[in-house]
Amino acid sequence: MDTNGEITLAASDVTASGTRVDEKTVNEALREKTTTTAENEDTKNRMDANNFSSGAAAKGTSYSTNCPFKFTPAGSFGVNTPEEVAAYYDNWAGTYDEWTKYCGYNGPQYLTDLVKRYCRTTDLILIVGVGTGLEAQLLFDSGYRQMHGVDGSIEMLNRAKTKGHLLELIHEFLQPNARSSIESHRYDTMLCVGCFVPGGLDERHVDDLLRTLKPGGISIIGTRETFINDPGEAFNYPYSLESKLKQLEQAGAITLLDRVRKEHYGDNSVGVFFIHRVNHS
């Protein structure tokens, strides 16, 4: 990004639906999204977490059980269109890594531990909702080198790119009940943590995510327990991920290898991870 806040893309930068991202198009879209989002000052203030990056987070302090900044998914702001959700995460990208440290978001570490248990370091891995590349960094440090990432936020992807852990970055907003541009049966492993939230992914995305896996491939999906079955929240969101996975298990499409419940997932919440083997041919 230059001094005017413009995104500058190198020839090897991210792709959008299999095509080169155009700088002018991206910057015009980003300006439009940012303007639209900034009209709601309360939303903007909550997204930047009251500028917490100038506080203890900037000093590397971790508050895993006393985070004062509650994670609030995009859906709670009435942010639901692809453009609105992308703008939400574009605006968050600059402080996202600091937020995860400050609030003790352990989802990426828990995911990495599971990958090390179920996947080979030679596997070709797709990280869905890769964001700034937190999971990719942990996996890279654990010996994994064959990783691709997909995300709907161009700002998140550009931050992931600077870390240099991903071989391929795909800029695409995954739509419910729709086929993405990602190649079928290409990956040995598909990872997705923290994306099944209001305003993000839901059970309507599961079939397309599993489509990207080879027969025998491993799927690991993790999210907050409250976003699985019992909403406990006032969001207009289909809390049916687990029931969708059970339907696929009963149909023989996938085999459950483990269901792992983890305390201290982040922001005083409990996380649940579903590990499956894909049986399609």
Secondary structure, 3 states (H helix, E strand, C coil): CCCCCCCCCCCCCCEECCEECCHHHHHHHHHHHHHHHHCCHHHHHHHCHHHHHHCHHHHCCCCCCCCCCCCCCHHHHCCCCHHHHHHHHHHHHHHHHHHHHHCCCCHHHHHHHHHHHHCCCCCCEEEECCCCCHHHHHHHHCCCCCEEEEECCHHHHHHHHHHCCCCEEEECCCCCCCCCCCCCCCEEEEEEECCCCCCCCCHHHHHHHHHCEEEEEEEEEEEEHHHCCCCCCCCCCCCCHHHHHHHHHHCCCEEEEEEEEEEEEECCEEEEEEEEEECCC
